[in-house]
Amino acid sequence: MQPWLTNFEIDTGKRKFKPYDPNVGKEIAASLRPSLGNQIPSDPEAIAKAIGYGWWKHDVKAAGELMEKAGYKKVGGKWVGKDGKPFTVELTVENNARSVMTRAGDMIVQNWKAAGVDAKTTVVPNPFENAFRPGTFEAGIGWSIETWGGHPDLSFFLLSWHSKFVSPAGQPQPERNWQRWKNPELDQIIESVQKIGFDDPKGVELGLQFMKLMVREMPIIPLMSYNVETSMDDTYWTGYPSIKDPYTNPVPNWANSRYMMERIKPRQ
């Protein structure tokens, strides 16, 4: 992902800029080191492996140029539309059900407000059923990824992203594509993935095509990896995934757990 993302450019209409900042991982490491000490690596390669090679720049100027390109203008420090009305954004969060996401939503709204956007968070219990699926939301933060678990094949994740599964607003939308994004190029990628074998190397190439399309179109904005902990006791069974042999993601409620069930063996 890194080489093409490093060279990726966005045209604001006034200038082209690169939204990728390779120093973000180093900055995160520096902010964590005072509290976590030697647990945080100092070697650049180790930081890149543990925290990431970089992320999006915090570029308020570029964001403003994109707003202007879309027809908005800033009046008295606030963004307004062509009709002169304030540009507003309501961000749906799910409160304590997944508090990490809710905190992130609050931080996003704070950044929007600081940039002149009239934004607020709205708590919706179980937003997946009560907001995201029926499409009764403006913007939302929540889980939208389901994979085989640690494998590059995207057939399961991309299945419901095909345009034939997009529902009109008000009708239930299948999982993951909450924003009802349609794109002929996306359909072509999905159909190509479905025609190749599970371990075909072409799956990686198609996955990169999907990632590039996502960055250009930006139907979702990936923020973070969400940590999920799973306990595995090898008193009676062995062969669970480990750091040395991470053959699958051992989350019990994910479909990829079936691959773990085939590998574990009774100790006696």
Rosetta blueprint (number, residue, H / E / L):
1 M L
2 Q H
3 P H
4 W H
5 L H
6 T H
7 N L
8 F L
9 E L
10 I E
11 D E
12 T L
13 G L
14 K L
15 R L
16 K E
17 F E
18 K L
19 P L
20 Y E
21 D E
22 P L
23 N L
24 V H
25 G H
26 K H
27 E H
28 I H
29 A H
30 A H
31 S H
32 L H
33 R H
34 P H
35 S H
36 L H
37 G H
38 N H
39 Q H
40 I L
41 P L
42 S L
43 D L
44 P H
45 E H
46 A H
47 I H
48 A H
49 K H
50 A H
51 I L
52 G L
53 Y L
54 G L
55 W E
56 W E
57 K L
58 H L
59 D L
60 V H
61 K H
62 A H
63 A H
64 G H
65 E H
66 L H
67 M H
68 E H
69 K H
70 A L
71 G L
72 Y L
73 K E
74 K E
75 V E
76 G L
77 G L
78 K E
79 W E
80 V E
81 G L
82 K L
83 D L
84 G L
85 K L
86 P E
87 F L
88 T E
89 V E
90 E E
91 L E
92 T E
93 V E
94 E L
95 N H
96 N H
97 A H
98 R H
99 S H
100 V H
101 M H
102 T H
103 R H
104 A H
105 G H
106 D H
107 M H
108 I H
109 V H
110 Q H
111 N H
112 W H
113 K H
114 A H
115 A L
116 G L
117 V L
118 D E
119 A E
120 K E
121 T E
122 T E
123 V E
124 V L
125 P L
126 N L
127 P H
128 F H
129 E H
130 N H
131 A H
132 F H
133 R L
134 P L
135 G L
136 T L
137 F L
138 E L
139 A E
140 G E
141 I L
142 G L
143 W L
144 S L
145 I L
146 E L
147 T L
148 W L
149 G L
150 G L
151 H L
152 P L
153 D L
154 L L
155 S H
156 F H
157 F H
158 L H
159 L H
160 S H
161 W H
162 H L
163 S H
164 K H
165 F H
166 V L
167 S L
168 P L
169 A L
170 G L
171 Q L
172 P L
173 Q L
174 P L
175 E L
176 R L
177 N L
178 W L
179 Q L
180 R L
181 W L
182 K L
183 N L
184 P H
185 E H
186 L H
187 D H
188 Q H
189 I H
190 I H
191 E H
192 S H
193 V H
194 Q H
195 K L
196 I L
197 G L
198 F L
199 D L
200 D L
201 P L
202 K H
203 G H
204 V H
205 E H
206 L H
207 G H
208 L H
209 Q H
210 F H
211 M H
212 K H
213 L H
214 M H
215 V H
216 R H
217 E H
218 M L
219 P L
220 I L
221 I L
222 P L
223 L L
224 M L
225 S L
226 Y L
227 N L
228 V L
229 E L
230 T L
231 S L
232 M L
233 D L
234 D L
235 T L
236 Y L
237 W E
238 T E
239 G L
240 Y L
241 P L
242 S L
243 I L
244 K L
245 D L
246 P L
247 Y L
248 T L
249 N L
250 P L
251 V L
252 P L
253 N L
254 W L
255 A L
256 N L
257 S H
258 R H
259 Y H
260 M H
261 M H
262 E H
263 R H
264 I L
265 K E
266 P E
267 R L
268 Q L
